[in-house]
């Protein structure tokens, strides 16, 4: 989709994994970030990585690294805002951004097209991914122009929850099946790595 830019969210503290950098954790010999980039690249006009700290650790991936522009580790909403601001400044011709947390290594190849259809069907500013009965609010398609409202929510209203921000607005929903695996499985804990290895094997067998 030439009118959509990808934002990979890697600005969290990863406290449930001891503060290690999730994006560099390997699944079946490949960093999670590499897997997410591979899935997103054909779907987007470009990709930026939202991450804080020393950006040089991501040099091998060839991505522009965008730090939060709201202080205090304000969560994924701050990362989404930083990405939207980056796109508005450097790619003003782009109207939409898709946000994806870096700990979701099996993002579907039709993510942008399905989210775009769901957004268009409702005329909303946002469309959210869902699998089974679960909503995945950080996996969403955003109009770039929503960034002013998002900044106001973060700075003036102290909103930190992506769910809370989205549910106050009209939004579309795109649904994916969870068979043979949930494409939005996320690696939150070290114990999730074994399950991720199994999914990786299953996904490879379906290619």
N, C-alpha and C positions, 0 to 999 in steps of 0.2 A: 504494500500500500504506500504509494509515493507521498501521500498526505499525512503520514503518521510517523512519529519518532518514538523510539524505544527508550524507556528509562528503567534501568536495573537498580533496584534499591539494595544497597549494601552498607548503609550508614548506621546500622544498629550496633548494640553493644555485645550481642551474642552471650548474654549472661548465663543462659541455660547450658551453654557449651563451654563455660569457663573463660569467656572473653576471646576465644580464638577467632581467627578470620574465616567465617563460613565460606566466603567466596573462593578460597583457595583449598578447601577440603576436597580430596579426591574421591570419586565414585568410579569404580572399575578403571582406575588409572587416569582419570581425567578430572580436572578441577570443576567444581559445580559451575563456576562462572563461565567456563568454556562451553559447557552444555547449554546454558541459558542463551549465550550469544549465538551459538549455532542455530538454535530454534528461532530466535527473534530476527536475525539478520535478513533472511529472505522476506520477512513480513513488513519491514520498516525502511524508511528512507535513510535512517542512521540510528545509532545507539549511543547513549551517554550513560556513564556509571555514576550513581550517587554514592559517594563514600567519603568518610572523614579520615583525618590522619595523613600520613605520608603517601601521596599518590604514586610514587615510584614503584611500589610493590605490584602495581597493575600494568606496568609498561608493556609486558609481553602480549597483552590482549589488544593493544592498539585502540583503546577507547579514550575519549575525553572524560576526565574525572571531575565531577562537580560536587563540591562540599555543601553541606547545609548552610543556608543563609539566615536561619533562625537559630539563635544561641541555645545551648543547654540540652542537646540531644533530645529534640522535641518529637522524635519518633518518625514513622514512615510518612506522615503528612508533610513533615518538613522536607523530606527527601523528594517527595512528589513536587512540592512547590519549587525546590531548587532546580529540578529538571524542567518544569514548565517555564521558569524564568530563563533558564539557559536556552531553551528552544526559541522563546520569544525574542531573545537578543541575537542569537547566532543563526537562526533559521526562521525568519519572520514569515516565510511563505507556508510554513507547516501549520495546519489547523488543529491537529490532534496528537496526543501522546498516549502511549500504552505503558502502564507501570507494572513491573513484575518484581517480586522479592527475589533476591539472589539465591535463597534457600529452596527454591522450587525447580529442581533440575529437569523436570519432564514436561515443560511447557508445550502445549499442543501447537502444531504447525499451522492451524487455522484459527489461532487466538484472535488476531486482529480482525479478520474477516467476520467472525461470528459476533465479536463485541461491536464492531461497526454496524452490523445489521440490527443488533438489539438496540443500539443507541438511536439509529435512524427511525426505527419502528415507533419509538416513544417520543422522538423530538427532544430528548433530554440532553444534558450537558455531560453525563457520565453513563457508562455501562459497566456492569460488574460481572465477573465470572462466577459460576456456580457449578458444583458437582454433587450429585445426589441431593441431599437436603441442606448442604452447607454452602454458605456464601463466602467468597474469597475477596473481601473488599480491597486489599492492596493490589489485586490483579484486576485492573480496570482500564478502560479507555476514557480519556479526558479531553474536553475541548481546552485548548491552550488558554482561551480567554477566561476560563474559570479561576485563573490564578489570583486575581484580585480578591475574590470572595474567599478563597482558601487562605490567603495571607491575613485577611481580616479575622477569620475564624481562629487562626493560630495565634496571632499577636494580640488581638483585642479581646477575644472570647476565651482564650486559653484552651481551645479544643485540641486534643491530642489523638483522638480516635478517628481512624479513617471511616469506620462504620458510622460513627455519630455524625460526621460531616456529610457523608453521602445520604444517609437516611433523612436528613433535613431537606433534601432536594428531590426532584423527580429524577429517576434513573431507570435504565434498562437492565435486563438480566439475560445473560447467555448461559445455557445449560450444557454441560458435558457429562457423558456417561462415566462411570467408575470401573467399567469392565473393558479390557482385562486388568486395568489399573487406573487409579485416580491420577489424572494428569497434573493435579495441583498438590500432590503429595509434597510435604515440605520437611526439610531436615532441621528440626528444632533442637534435638538432643543427640548426644553421641550414640544412643541406642537406636536411633533412626537410620544410622548408616547401613546396618545389615539389611534392613528392609529396602533401602535405596539400591543396594547392590542387586537384590533379587529383582526389583522392578527394571533395572538396567538390562539385566539378562533377558527378561521377558520382552522388553521393548525392542531389543536387538533382533529377537527371533521373529518379530512381526514385520520387519523391514523387507 
